[in-house]
Amino acid sequence: MGPWSGKLGTENIAKLITPLPDLMSLGKAEAQTIVALRVAVMSQKCFRDARPYLQERLGSELAVSRFLIMVEAIGSAWPESVKIGRACCPHTMPDEILLLNMLRCAVQGNRPSFDALICEMIDPCSRDRIYLDMTNFAAAYGTHSD
């Protein structure tokens, strides 16, 4: 029996066709984090300062600084360009959802699950840095978010 036959095959196909959540179905903090990611990346590509917009969304200068450090760590460790949506697009991208799942694991202090998400594509040293940067961002953002 092949991997696509039988009940297991049906489950694999169902996972492939399951739509990603849109921004409106996410919690406020998660949706704002994705939009902040999009704005930070776009701003960097346009050589613009995203800090004023990010501070308005993330609540404090400390959260913005930690967010930008986290984005830099992810960008330097990712094996290829991180795929993000346009700032105005309500649909999410697989990389954005992966980053949210990583952030959820970091917030929960669940390092084994965090590592399991990216262990095949990110080296251990880079995973350590991203995990630490995510926990630092979450601590700063969590003190000011709704």
Long-range contacts (C-beta under 8 A, 24 or more apart in sequence): 20-91, 20-92, 20-93, 20-94, 20-97, 21-92, 21-97, 22-90, 22-91, 22-92, 23-90, 23-91, 23-92, 24-90, 26-92, 26-100, 28-145, 28-146, 29-141, 29-145, 29-146, 30-100, 30-103, 32-57, 32-58, 32-145, 33-100, 33-103, 33-141, 34-84, 34-85, 34-92, 34-96, 34-99, 34-100, 35-87, 36-67, 37-71, 37-84, 37-96, 37-99, 38-84, 38-85, 38-86, 38-87, 39-87, 40-67, 40-68, 40-71, 41-71, 41-75, 41-82, 41-84, 42-87, 58-141, 58-144, 58-145, 59-141, 59-143, 59-144, 59-145, 60-140, 60-143, 60-144, 62-140, 63-137, 63-140, 63-141, 63-144, 65-140, 66-133, 66-136, 66-137, 66-139, 66-140, 66-141, 67-137, 67-141, 69-133, 69-136, 69-137, 70-130, 70-133, 70-134, 70-136, 70-137, 73-126, 73-129, 73-130, 73-133, 74-99, 74-130, 76-126, 77-122, 77-123, 77-126, 77-127, 77-129, 77-130, 78-121, 78-122, 79-121, 79-122, 102-130, 102-134, 103-134, 103-137, 103-138, 106-131, 106-134, 106-135, 106-138, 107-134, 107-135, 107-138, 107-142, 109-135
